[in-house]
Amino acid sequence: MEVDDHVVIIGASHAAVQLMISLRQQGWLGAITTISDEPHMPYQRPPLSKSYLDGSVEADRLVLRAAETYDKLKVDFKLGCKVTSIDARNKQLNLDTGEKIGFTKLALCTGARVRQLDLPGSELEGVHYLRTMDDVKAIRQSAKKASRAVIIGGGYIGLETAASLTKLGIKVTVLETETRLLKRVASEQVSGFYKRLHEEEGVEIRLGSKVVALQGNSQVRSVVCDDDSHSGADMVIIGVGVIPNTELASEAGLVVENGIVVDQFAQTSHPDIVAAGDCTFHPNALLKKSLRLESVPNASEQAKAAAASLCGIKKAYSELPWFWSDQFDVKLQIAGISQGYTKAVVRGDASAGRSFSVFYIKDQYVIAADCINRPKDFMVAKKLILQQSKIDVAALVDESSEIKKLLINGEQ
């Protein structure tokens, strides 16, 4: 590393901020420049669909770090401009402003963008997607004059948005194409609980509903499904997943496969380019497979590995994925990835109240857990997954038995 070295970070995400901090901690002496197409300094994204949308937190409390932190790190920001191409051979970036920026090392923290639906009427006023701070600012403006909202998509973003709008006094309908909520990522018990939770709070849940059109003059007024049913709406939020931003990497000749392909050190197929966060397709030694994750903890930990690689240090990323979701008075904490489970067992009562855990079992091993208002279960679940030993399933679901007793030597 030399003083005249220059690392450029594309994106101002959670991964980007951790990467610049870790770079200095690892001894990077050269310049650091961060380029973002958003006009804002780096901010927290998880609260956007929750506390920022419902108004309990304002924009100034979303900042990831104080301005003084970036001054100490000596980071130069270029905000509100977009990288249009990467010349990997000559180590140069082309910006939409016409500017060209050279780099010694490059970090791609490009994140993901919303998946858009090609629907008649999608251009109407009051139709929104939720990904950025500016998206939520627009949703909040629509909410001021709305009495009815339709959420298209019954995933976590859709349900969090439904909860936030309900808190604002808006009547919400959630339209989900599948036969249950969260079908792709959760068990039937968890799906059933969230349907009950939202209905108890006044949200209308309509399953098996495929949206075919949005109607209105200039302003959206109703949502039409393929069974010709109509849901009245003063505003519509579409939440049907995200797409990783990989175009720059692909056009630069990097290997891309459901994300920018990196190794355990966050290294791309180019020796001087790393990537971290939602945009990456990466190996996980604990899960014994490669995957792409939309998770702040993953982005932060992977960024540490990326920073080390840029500094010539080998620091493998191998973390247990975990996630969370806040809806009404319920905090869901998720440990691990439940794909491939053979049995889902419940500790507590999923049919009543708002506190239980679902453990996903494969061959007597715990591979994941969804813990609803049960932080102690969540902490133990992470250890059970990591210890990778067979467990007594009967004891796991027996609430009269202390769950910590399932941990092996020294873990308690």
C-alpha positions in Angstrom: 0.0 0.0 0.0 1.2 3.5 -1.0 0.1 7.0 -0.1 -0.7 7.7 -3.8 -2.9 4.6 -4.1 -6.6 5.3 -4.7 -9.5 3.0 -3.9 -12.9 4.0 -5.3 -16.1 2.6 -3.8 -19.2 2.5 -6.0 -22.3 2.9 -3.8 -22.9 4.5 -0.4 -24.5 1.6 1.3 -24.0 -0.2 4.7 -21.3 -2.3 3.0 -19.6 0.8 1.6 -19.4 2.5 5.0 -18.0 -0.5 6.7 -15.5 -1.0 3.9 -14.1 2.5 4.2 -13.8 2.1 8.0 -12.1 -1.2 7.7 -9.8 0.0 5.1 -8.3 2.6 7.5 -8.3 0.0 10.3 -6.3 -2.4 8.0 -3.8 0.3 7.2 -4.9 1.7 3.9 -2.9 4.9 3.4 -4.1 6.1 0.0 -7.2 8.1 -1.0 -10.7 6.8 -0.7 -13.5 8.1 -3.0 -17.2 7.0 -2.7 -19.5 7.5 -5.6 -23.3 7.3 -5.2 -26.2 8.1 -7.6 -28.2 9.2 -4.5 -27.8 12.8 -3.3 -27.8 11.7 0.4 -24.9 10.8 2.7 -25.0 7.1 3.7 -28.1 6.2 5.6 -29.8 3.2 7.3 -32.1 1.3 5.0 -34.0 -1.1 7.3 -36.0 1.7 9.0 -37.3 3.0 5.7 -40.3 0.6 5.6 -40.7 0.8 9.4 -40.0 3.8 11.7 -39.2 6.3 8.9 -42.4 5.5 7.0 -44.6 5.7 10.1 -43.0 9.0 11.1 -41.6 7.9 14.4 -38.0 8.6 13.1 -37.0 11.4 10.8 -34.2 11.5 8.2 -31.6 13.1 10.4 -31.7 9.9 12.6 -31.0 7.6 9.7 -27.5 8.7 9.0 -25.0 5.8 9.3 -22.1 7.9 10.6 -21.7 11.5 11.7 -19.9 13.8 9.1 -16.9 14.0 11.5 -16.3 10.3 11.0 -15.9 10.6 7.3 -13.6 13.6 7.8 -11.4 11.5 10.1 -11.4 8.7 7.5 -10.5 11.2 4.8 -13.2 10.0 2.5 -14.2 12.0 -0.6 -17.8 11.7 -1.6 -19.3 12.2 -5.1 -23.0 12.2 -4.6 -25.8 12.4 -7.1 -23.8 11.1 -10.0 -23.7 7.7 -11.7 -20.9 5.5 -12.9 -21.8 4.6 -16.5 -18.9 2.2 -17.2 -15.8 0.6 -15.7 -12.7 0.3 -17.8 -11.1 -2.5 -15.8 -8.0 -2.8 -18.0 -7.1 0.9 -17.7 -8.5 1.2 -14.2 -10.8 4.1 -15.0 -14.4 4.9 -14.3 -16.7 7.0 -16.6 -19.3 9.1 -14.9 -22.6 10.5 -16.3 -21.2 14.0 -15.6 -18.5 13.3 -18.2 -15.8 13.0 -15.5 -13.3 10.2 -15.6 -11.8 8.9 -12.4 -8.8 6.6 -12.1 -8.3 4.0 -9.4 -5.7 1.6 -8.1 -8.4 -0.6 -6.4 -12.1 -0.7 -6.9 -14.9 -1.9 -4.6 -18.4 -2.6 -5.9 -21.1 -2.0 -3.3 -23.9 -1.4 -5.8 -26.6 -3.1 -3.9 -30.0 -3.9 -5.6 -32.9 -2.2 -7.1 -36.6 -2.9 -6.9 -38.2 -5.4 -9.3 -40.8 -3.4 -11.3 -44.1 -4.7 -12.6 -45.2 -3.9 -16.2 -48.8 -3.1 -15.4 -51.4 -0.9 -17.2 -51.7 2.2 -15.0 -48.4 1.8 -13.3 -47.6 5.4 -14.3 -50.5 6.8 -12.3 -49.9 9.2 -9.4 -49.9 7.5 -6.1 -48.1 4.3 -7.3 -44.8 3.7 -5.5 -41.9 1.4 -5.0 -39.9 1.3 -1.7 -36.2 1.1 -1.8 -34.6 4.6 -1.1 -35.2 7.5 1.2 -36.7 9.5 -1.6 -39.1 6.7 -2.3 -40.3 6.8 1.2 -40.6 10.6 1.2 -42.9 10.3 -1.8 -44.9 7.5 0.0 -45.3 9.7 3.1 -46.6 12.6 1.0 -49.2 10.3 -0.6 -50.1 8.9 2.8 -51.1 12.4 4.0 -54.1 12.4 1.8 -54.9 8.7 1.5 -57.5 6.7 3.3 -57.0 3.4 1.4 -53.7 1.7 0.4 -53.0 -1.5 -1.5 -49.7 -3.3 -1.1 -48.8 -5.6 -4.0 -46.7 -8.4 -2.5 -46.8 -10.2 0.8 -43.1 -10.5 1.5 -41.3 -8.8 4.4 -41.2 -5.3 2.8 -44.9 -5.5 1.8 -45.9 -6.5 5.3 -43.7 -4.0 7.1 -45.1 -1.3 4.8 -48.7 -2.5 5.6 -47.9 -2.3 9.3 -46.5 1.3 9.0 -49.4 2.6 7.0 -51.9 1.0 9.3 -50.2 2.9 12.2 -50.9 6.1 10.2 -54.6 5.3 10.2 -54.8 4.1 6.6 -56.9 1.1 5.6 -54.6 -1.4 4.0 -55.1 -4.4 1.7 -52.3 -6.8 0.9 -52.5 -8.7 -2.4 -50.3 -11.8 -2.6 -50.2 -14.1 -5.6 -49.1 -17.2 -3.6 -51.4 -19.3 -1.5 -49.8 -18.0 1.7 -47.7 -15.0 2.9 -43.9 -15.4 2.9 -44.2 -18.7 1.1 -40.7 -18.6 -0.4 -38.9 -17.9 2.9 -41.0 -19.2 5.9 -42.9 -22.2 7.2 -46.6 -22.5 7.2 -46.7 -21.7 10.9 -44.9 -18.4 10.4 -47.1 -17.6 7.3 -50.2 -18.3 9.2 -49.1 -16.2 12.2 -48.4 -13.1 10.0 -51.8 -13.4 8.3 -53.5 -13.6 11.7 -51.4 -10.7 13.1 -52.2 -8.4 10.2 -55.9 -9.3 10.2 -56.0 -8.6 14.0 -54.6 -5.2 13.3 -57.2 -4.4 10.6 -55.2 -5.3 7.5 -57.1 -7.2 4.7 -55.0 -10.1 3.3 -56.0 -11.5 0.0 -54.1 -14.6 -1.1 -54.0 -16.0 -4.6 -54.5 -12.6 -6.1 -52.6 -11.7 -9.3 -52.8 -8.0 -10.1 -53.4 -7.3 -13.8 -54.0 -3.5 -13.9 -54.1 -0.3 -11.9 -57.0 2.1 -12.7 -57.6 5.8 -12.3 -57.5 9.0 -14.3 -54.3 10.8 -13.3 -54.5 9.4 -9.7 -54.7 5.6 -8.9 -58.1 4.7 -7.7 -58.3 0.9 -7.8 -56.3 -2.3 -8.3 -57.7 -5.0 -10.6 -56.9 -8.7 -10.2 -57.2 -11.5 -12.7 -60.5 -12.7 -11.1 -61.9 -9.3 -12.1 -62.1 -8.2 -8.4 -61.3 -4.5 -7.6 -59.6 -3.1 -4.5 -60.1 0.6 -3.9 -56.9 2.6 -3.4 -55.7 6.1 -3.0 -52.1 4.8 -3.1 -50.4 1.6 -4.2 -47.0 0.3 -3.0 -45.4 -2.5 -5.1 -43.1 -4.8 -3.2 -42.2 -7.9 -5.3 -38.5 -8.3 -4.7 -35.2 -6.8 -5.9 -32.7 -7.3 -8.6 -28.9 -7.1 -7.9 -27.1 -4.2 -9.6 -24.6 -6.2 -11.7 -24.6 -4.5 -15.0 -21.5 -2.4 -14.5 -19.6 -5.6 -13.3 -20.9 -7.6 -16.3 -20.0 -5.0 -18.9 -16.5 -4.7 -17.3 -16.0 -8.4 -17.9 -16.4 -9.6 -14.3 -18.1 -13.0 -13.7 -21.8 -12.6 -12.8 -24.2 -15.2 -11.7 -27.3 -14.1 -9.7 -24.9 -11.4 -8.4 -21.3 -10.4 -8.8 -19.4 -13.6 -8.2 -16.8 -13.3 -5.4 -14.8 -15.8 -3.3 -14.6 -16.1 0.5 -12.3 -13.0 0.5 -14.9 -10.8 -1.4 -12.5 -10.9 -4.4 -14.1 -10.7 -7.9 -12.7 -12.3 -11.0 -10.5 -9.2 -11.4 -7.5 -9.1 -9.0 -8.0 -5.4 -8.1 -11.7 -5.4 -7.8 -13.8 -6.6 -4.8 -17.5 -6.5 -4.1 -19.7 -6.7 -1.0 -23.3 -6.6 0.0 -26.6 -7.3 -1.7 -25.0 -7.4 -5.1 -22.7 -10.4 -4.5 -23.1 -14.1 -5.1 -20.7 -15.5 -2.6 -19.7 -18.8 -0.9 -20.6 -19.5 2.7 -18.5 -22.2 4.4 -21.0 -22.7 7.2 -23.9 -23.3 4.8 -21.7 -25.2 2.3 -23.1 -23.3 -0.7 -23.0 -20.0 -2.6 -25.9 -17.6 -2.4 -26.9 -14.0 -2.5 -28.2 -12.3 0.6 -30.2 -9.1 1.2 -29.0 -8.4 4.7 -27.2 -5.6 6.6 -25.2 -8.0 8.8 -24.0 -9.9 5.7 -23.1 -6.6 4.0 -21.1 -5.3 6.9 -19.2 -8.6 7.6 -18.4 -9.1 3.9 -17.2 -5.5 3.6 -14.6 -6.3 6.3 -13.3 -9.2 4.2 -13.3 -6.9 1.1 -11.3 -4.2 2.8 -8.7 -6.8 4.0 -8.3 -8.1 0.4 -7.7 -4.5 -0.9 -5.0 -4.2 1.7 -3.4 -7.5 0.7 -4.7 -9.4 3.7 -6.6 -12.7 3.5 -9.6 -12.6 5.8 -12.3 -15.1 4.9 -15.9 -14.2 5.2 -17.8 -17.0 6.9 -20.7 -15.7 8.9 -24.1 -17.2 9.9 -26.8 -15.2 8.0 -29.3 -13.5 10.2 -32.1 -11.0 9.6 -35.0 -9.2 11.4 -38.4 -7.7 10.7 -40.5 -5.3 12.9 -44.2 -5.3 12.4 -46.6 -3.7 14.9 -45.5 -5.0 18.3 -43.7 -8.0 16.9 -40.0 -8.4 16.3 -39.0 -11.4 14.2 -35.4 -12.5 14.4 -34.2 -15.1 11.8 -31.1 -17.2 12.1 -29.7 -19.2 9.3 -31.3 -20.1 5.9 -34.3 -22.5 6.1 -34.0 -23.9 2.5 -33.8 -27.6 2.4 -35.4 -28.3 5.8 -37.2 -31.6 6.3 -39.2 -30.6 9.4 -40.4 -27.4 11.0 -41.1 -27.6 14.8 -42.7 -25.0 17.0 -41.6 -24.0 20.5 -44.5 -22.1 22.0 -48.0 -21.6 20.5 -48.2 -20.3 17.0 -52.0 -20.3 16.9 -52.5 -17.7 19.7 -50.6 -14.8 21.2 -47.5 -13.2 19.7 -44.5 -15.2 21.0 -43.1 -18.5 19.6 -40.2 -19.9 17.7 -40.1 -22.2 14.7 -36.9 -24.3 14.3 -36.1 -25.8 10.9 -34.6 -29.2 11.2 -32.7 -31.3 8.7 -31.6 -34.8 9.8 -31.9 -33.8 13.5 -29.7 -30.7 12.9 -31.1 -27.2 13.4 -30.4 -25.3 10.2 -32.5 -22.2 10.8 -35.0 -20.5 13.2 -37.7 -17.9 13.1 -38.0 -16.4 16.6 -41.1 -14.2 17.2 -40.7 -11.9 20.2 -38.2 -14.4 21.6 -34.7 -12.9 21.7 -33.4 -15.6 24.0 -34.5 -18.4 21.6 -32.8 -16.4 18.8 -29.4 -16.3 20.6 -29.5 -20.0 21.4 -30.7 -20.8 17.9 -27.6 -19.2 16.4 -25.4 -21.4 18.6 -27.4 -24.5 17.9 -26.9 -23.9 14.1 -23.2 -23.3 14.5 -22.5 -26.3 16.8 -23.7 -28.6 14.0 -24.6 -31.5 16.3 -27.8 -33.6 16.4 -30.3 -32.4 18.9 -33.2 -33.8 20.9 -36.2 -32.4 19.0 -38.6 -33.3 21.7 -36.6 -31.3 24.2 -36.4 -28.4 21.8 -40.1 -28.0 21.6 -40.8 -28.7 25.3 -41.1 -25.3 26.9 -40.7 -26.8 30.4 -37.2 -27.7 29.3 -34.5 -25.0 29.3 -33.5 -24.5 25.7 -29.9 -23.6 26.7 -29.4 -27.2 27.9 -29.3 -28.3 24.2 -26.0 -26.5 23.8 -22.9 -28.6 23.8 -19.8 -28.2 26.1 -18.9 -24.6 26.9 -21.6 -22.9 24.9 -23.9 -22.1 27.7 
